[in-house]
Amino acid sequence: MTKRVAILISGRGSNMRALCQAMASPDFPAKPVLILSNRPDAAGLDYARAEGLPYTVIDHTQFESRAAFDAALHDALQKARPDIICLAGFMRLLTPGFVEKWAGSLINIHPSLLPKYPGLKTHQRALNAGDTEAGCTVHHVVPEMDAGEIIGQSRVPILPGDTVETLEARVREAEHQLYPACLRKLVES
């Protein structure tokens, strides 16, 4: 049975595109049922429009609290009835109550080899530490930031002369392979 997937974005949506392109394959056991952004100007919405994918915007700046935003987000997701919710560059911390409502259905991609470097500025932190490798992690979302069970990881070397930008580009390429593979693994398990 084909699983229903909602994808939450805040920006360019490159991981959302990778997921949607993978799901466009006839043998992929999932389909996108909603692209949702918390930013009306998110570039990823252009892709959703161009591809005819269902999308909506819930502008977080229009809510007086994180809980009120999460309530609106929950309502929109309930209408779409997703089996899995993929956070793909969704730059909002979700309240524990929201995460608990969708427990087991929320997954995220993070640009580090968790448990190393949760949170922001992961590439700079890896370079500052003198690490020889970096990478990305797909994990289940739990109330604690970037602490859920790991579904999969991909490693990339840190090369001499790497900058935040060159490392970020290499990690992003790995993300675009890893996220669809982990989604397939989750759907098929």
Long-range contacts (C-beta under 8 A, 24 or more apart in sequence): 1-29, 2-29, 2-30, 2-31, 3-29, 3-30, 3-31, 3-83, 3-84, 3-187, 4-30, 4-31, 4-33, 4-80, 4-81, 4-82, 4-83, 4-84, 5-30, 5-31, 5-32, 5-33, 5-82, 5-83, 5-84, 5-85, 5-86, 5-183, 6-32, 6-33, 6-34, 6-35, 6-36, 6-77, 6-80, 6-82, 6-84, 6-85, 6-86, 7-32, 7-34, 7-35, 7-36, 7-85, 7-86, 7-88, 8-36, 8-37, 8-38, 8-73, 8-85, 8-86, 8-87, 8-88, 8-90, 9-35, 9-36, 9-37, 9-42, 9-44, 9-45, 9-88, 9-89, 9-90, 10-37, 10-38, 10-39, 10-42, 10-89, 10-90, 10-91, 10-92, 11-39, 11-42, 11-43, 11-44, 11-89, 11-91, 12-42, 12-43, 12-44, 12-89, 13-42, 13-43, 13-44, 13-45, 13-47, 13-48, 13-88, 13-89, 14-44, 14-89, 14-172, 14-175, 14-176, 15-86, 15-88, 15-89, 15-109, 15-175, 15-176, 15-179, 16-44, 16-47, 16-48, 16-86, 16-88, 16-89, 17-44, 17-47, 18-175, 18-176, 18-177, 18-179, 18-180, 19-86, 19-88, 19-179, 19-180, 19-183, 20-47, 20-51, 20-53, 21-180, 22-180, 22-183, 22-184, 23-180, 23-183, 28-180, 28-184, 29-184, 29-187, 29-188, 30-83, 30-84, 30-183, 30-184, 30-187, 33-80, 33-81, 33-82, 34-76, 34-77, 34-80, 34-82, 36-73, 36-76, 36-77, 38-69, 38-73, 38-90, 38-91, 38-92, 44-88, 44-89, 54-80, 60-92, 66-92, 66-93, 66-95, 67-95, 67-97, 70-94, 70-95, 70-97, 70-98, 73-98, 74-98, 74-101, 74-102, 77-102, 83-187, 84-183, 84-186, 84-187, 86-179, 86-183, 87-141, 88-179, 93-145, 94-141, 96-143, 99-141, 99-142, 99-143, 100-143, 102-141, 104-140, 106-140, 106-141, 107-138, 107-139, 107-140, 107-141, 107-151, 107-182, 107-183, 107-186, 108-138, 108-139, 108-140, 108-141, 108-146, 108-148, 109-136, 109-137, 109-138, 109-175, 109-178, 109-179, 110-136, 110-137, 110-138, 110-139, 110-146, 111-136, 111-168, 111-171, 111-172, 111-175, 112-136, 112-137, 113-137, 113-153, 113-155, 114-139, 114-146, 114-147, 114-150, 114-153, 115-146, 115-147, 118-145, 118-146, 118-147, 119-145, 119-146, 123-164, 123-167, 123-168, 123-171, 124-164, 126-158, 126-167, 127-158, 127-162, 127-163, 127-164, 127-167, 131-158, 132-157, 132-158, 133-157, 133-158, 134-158, 134-167, 134-170, 134-171, 135-171, 135-174, 136-171, 136-174, 136-175, 136-178, 138-178, 138-179, 138-182, 138-183, 151-182, 151-185, 151-186, 152-178, 152-181, 152-182, 152-185, 153-178, 154-178
